[in-house]
Amino acid sequence: MDLDYSPADDAFRAEIRTWLEANLPQAVRQKILNHKRLSRDDIASWHQLLGQRGWSAPAWPVEYGGPGWNVAQRHIWDEECARVGAPPVLPFGVSMVAPVIMKYGNEAQKRYYLPRILAGTDWWCQGYSEPGSGSDLASLRTRAVREGDHYVVNGQKTWTTLGQHADMMFCLVRTDPAAKKQEGISFLLIDMKTPGITVRPIVMLDEDHEVNEVFFEDVKVPVENLVGEENRGWTYAKYLLGHERTGIARVGASKRELAFLKQLARKQKKNGKPLIEDPLFAARVAAVEIELMALEVTVERVIASEGAGRGPGPEASMLKIKGTEVQQALTELMVDAVGPLAAPFDPAFLEGEHAHALGGDDDAAPLAAYYFNYRKTSIYGGSNEIQKNIISQMILGI
Ligand SMILES: Cc1cc2nc3c(=O)[nH]c(=O)nc-3n(C[C@H](O)[C@H](O)[C@H](O)COP(=O)(O)OP(=O)(O)OC[C@H]3O[C@@H](n4cnc5c(N)ncnc54)[C@H](O)[C@@H]3O)c2cc1C
């Protein structure tokens, strides 16, 4: 089934395009288009602005403050945000913990947390992975022991994205070590300012501080911060991971990056001619473009069946693999296109502190860091090998 856009969808696209052009801060947009790093404030202020407009949580139901968009409109929103170069609304609050609170939280939790998530009042992070418990998440060992009105949490999380900025973490903890591993896990909401929490940076390949280790030492978490029932956390964790998967392919962002790659390849020269006219390079660009077009059609098919009431299911794994392969291939081609011009490493330029790069080419200078950073995409969100296992079991029935 294909996604058919109606005249109303076209009008919707025009409305949001106009709004984005008028409201997206130019400085932030330029950082995204130029592959520079975003600050905490760039991301938080954009979320807050969207919250005021009622557009920070496109997939939420109207009763909780969502805009009531259908799947086609949500897809248009994603496309337009990517096209213009808008910062992401981080998934941890809006698309991860919020659906869990809506489905499994109590009334007090819904009343307190959901409006704050919508408005971007709190910065959330995800406390799932631990050393030794990534793909095999159910083996996690961070322990929570109930003592009166509190749980006392001890252990360690790792790879916590942007946890250095976080006000809150949703966290999987082991509450029953004697039970089967999936059955002894609970889902806690933890205030990151609680005594006993230490956040330590992990510096990535591009020398950016994007992920962290988080240590818990006798951290007291009020019992009212338990979501749902004790020892049922695995069910909630799986629900969370299955949510909102079609955006995972990031087709809109890849289309923007493909256009950037072509622009680079028109500017660079090989044997006196624009690189884009080199048959071998042009063929490599075309191969990625074809993959991207096929991916876009696949995403639209999945969205159309979602609109017809069928959830994205295991197809999300195909989108994750193909989407990340295309993203990585684009970064490789960009570095190849500019060659040695990508070599200067200038963190101050990446942070937006210098107007121009040390190496003299502002387009080329961030590309090596971008290339290294994007190695992460085939690991996070469930590694691509794990997605292949899901496809072989759930789709191919092997
Ligand atoms: C940049 C980044 C950000 C992240 N952000 C967060 C976050 O905010 N919160 C959070 O909780 N986690 C986060 N993660 C963690 C991420 O979910 C895990 O890294 C991922 O699930 C893989 O787990 P692991 O690192 O323990 O690797 P492992 O599970 O040890 O895997 C190592 C290798 O073995 C392969 N492998 C493992 N099991 C199998 C199998 N059964 N079959 C075939 N191959 C297998 C994997 O594919 C991988 O190549 C982040 C990771 C990265 C890189």
Ligand as a Chemical Component Dictionary entry (heavy atoms), coordinates in Angstrom:
data_LIG
# 
_chem_comp.id                   LIG 
_chem_comp.type                 NON-POLYMER 
_chem_comp.pdbx_formal_charge   0 
_chem_comp.three_letter_code    LIG 
# 
loop_
_chem_comp_atom.comp_id 
_chem_comp_atom.atom_id 
_chem_comp_atom.alt_atom_id 
_chem_comp_atom.type_symbol 
_chem_comp_atom.charge 
_chem_comp_atom.model_Cartn_x 
_chem_comp_atom.model_Cartn_y 
_chem_comp_atom.model_Cartn_z 
_chem_comp_atom.pdbx_ordinal 
LIG C1  C1  C 0 26.306 6.450   20.917 1  
LIG C2  C2  C 0 25.514 5.496   21.762 2  
LIG C3  C3  C 0 24.476 5.968   22.532 3  
LIG C4  C4  C 0 23.765 5.106   23.362 4  
LIG N1  N1  N 0 22.800 5.633   24.187 5  
LIG C5  C5  C 0 22.206 4.833   25.111 6  
LIG C6  C6  C 0 21.324 5.385   26.088 7  
LIG O1  O1  O 0 21.049 6.600   26.094 8  
LIG N2  N2  N 0 20.805 4.561   27.010 9  
LIG C7  C7  C 0 21.070 3.225   27.037 10 
LIG O2  O2  O 0 20.537 2.543   27.892 11 
LIG N3  N3  N 0 21.915 2.672   26.134 12 
LIG C8  C8  C 0 22.481 3.441   25.172 13 
LIG N4  N4  N 0 23.367 2.897   24.252 14 
LIG C9  C9  C 0 23.724 1.497   24.382 15 
LIG C10 C10 C 0 23.284 0.626   23.227 16 
LIG O3  O3  O 0 21.921 0.322   23.321 17 
LIG C11 C11 C 0 24.166 -0.626  23.257 18 
LIG O4  O4  O 0 25.486 -0.215  22.949 19 
LIG C12 C12 C 0 23.735 -1.674  22.294 20 
LIG O5  O5  O 0 22.510 -2.230  22.681 21 
LIG C13 C13 C 0 24.770 -2.802  22.159 22 
LIG O6  O6  O 0 25.113 -3.294  23.416 23 
LIG P1  P1  P 0 26.659 -3.406  23.896 24 
LIG O7  O7  O 0 27.303 -2.101  23.633 25 
LIG O8  O8  O 0 26.657 -3.931  25.283 26 
LIG O9  O9  O 0 27.308 -4.445  22.920 27 
LIG P2  P2  P 0 27.216 -6.026  23.016 28 
LIG O10 O10 O 0 25.824 -6.438  23.310 29 
LIG O11 O11 O 0 28.288 -6.516  23.931 30 
LIG O12 O12 O 0 27.550 -6.441  21.546 31 
LIG C14 C14 C 0 28.900 -6.474  21.029 32 
LIG C15 C15 C 0 28.840 -6.936  19.594 33 
LIG O13 O13 O 0 28.313 -8.280  19.517 34 
LIG C16 C16 C 0 27.165 -8.307  18.695 35 
LIG N5  N5  N 0 26.168 -9.228  19.269 36 
LIG C17 C17 C 0 25.754 -9.275  20.557 37 
LIG N6  N6  N 0 24.826 -10.247 20.719 38 
LIG C18 C18 C 0 24.648 -10.814 19.499 39 
LIG C19 C19 C 0 23.798 -11.860 19.022 40 
LIG N7  N7  N 0 22.952 -12.506 19.824 41 
LIG N8  N8  N 0 23.870 -12.168 17.699 42 
LIG C20 C20 C 0 24.711 -11.506 16.852 43 
LIG N9  N9  N 0 25.548 -10.508 17.264 44 
LIG C21 C21 C 0 25.502 -10.168 18.567 45 
LIG C22 C22 C 0 26.630 -6.885  18.663 46 
LIG O14 O14 O 0 25.878 -6.622  17.512 47 
LIG C23 C23 C 0 27.918 -6.081  18.720 48 
LIG O15 O15 O 0 28.471 -5.979  17.426 49 
LIG C24 C24 C 0 24.072 3.724   23.386 50 
LIG C25 C25 C 0 25.110 3.246   22.579 51 
LIG C26 C26 C 0 25.830 4.107   21.779 52 
LIG C27 C27 C 0 26.960 3.565   20.946 53 
# 
loop_
_chem_comp_bond.comp_id 
_chem_comp_bond.atom_id_1 
_chem_comp_bond.atom_id_2 
_chem_comp_bond.value_order 
_chem_comp_bond.pdbx_ordinal 
LIG C1  C2  SING 1  
LIG C2  C3  SING 2  
LIG C2  C26 DOUB 3  
LIG C3  C4  DOUB 4  
LIG C4  N1  SING 5  
LIG C4  C24 SING 6  
LIG N1  C5  DOUB 7  
LIG C5  C6  SING 8  
LIG C5  C8  SING 9  
LIG C6  O1  DOUB 10 
LIG C6  N2  SING 11 
LIG N2  C7  SING 12 
LIG C7  O2  DOUB 13 
LIG C7  N3  SING 14 
LIG N3  C8  DOUB 15 
LIG C8  N4  SING 16 
LIG N4  C9  SING 17 
LIG N4  C24 SING 18 
LIG C9  C10 SING 19 
LIG C10 O3  SING 20 
LIG C10 C11 SING 21 
LIG C11 O4  SING 22 
LIG C11 C12 SING 23 
LIG C12 O5  SING 24 
LIG C12 C13 SING 25 
LIG C13 O6  SING 26 
LIG O6  P1  SING 27 
LIG P1  O7  DOUB 28 
LIG P1  O8  SING 29 
LIG P1  O9  SING 30 
LIG O9  P2  SING 31 
LIG P2  O10 DOUB 32 
LIG P2  O11 SING 33 
LIG P2  O12 SING 34 
LIG O12 C14 SING 35 
LIG C14 C15 SING 36 
LIG C15 O13 SING 37 
LIG C15 C23 SING 38 
LIG O13 C16 SING 39 
LIG C16 N5  SING 40 
LIG C16 C22 SING 41 
LIG N5  C17 SING 42 
LIG N5  C21 SING 43 
LIG C17 N6  DOUB 44 
LIG N6  C18 SING 45 
LIG C18 C19 SING 46 
LIG C18 C21 DOUB 47 
LIG C19 N7  SING 48 
LIG C19 N8  DOUB 49 
LIG N8  C20 SING 50 
LIG C20 N9  DOUB 51 
LIG N9  C21 SING 52 
LIG C22 O14 SING 53 
LIG C22 C23 SING 54 
LIG C23 O15 SING 55 
LIG C24 C25 DOUB 56 
LIG C25 C26 SING 57 
LIG C26 C27 SING 58 
# 
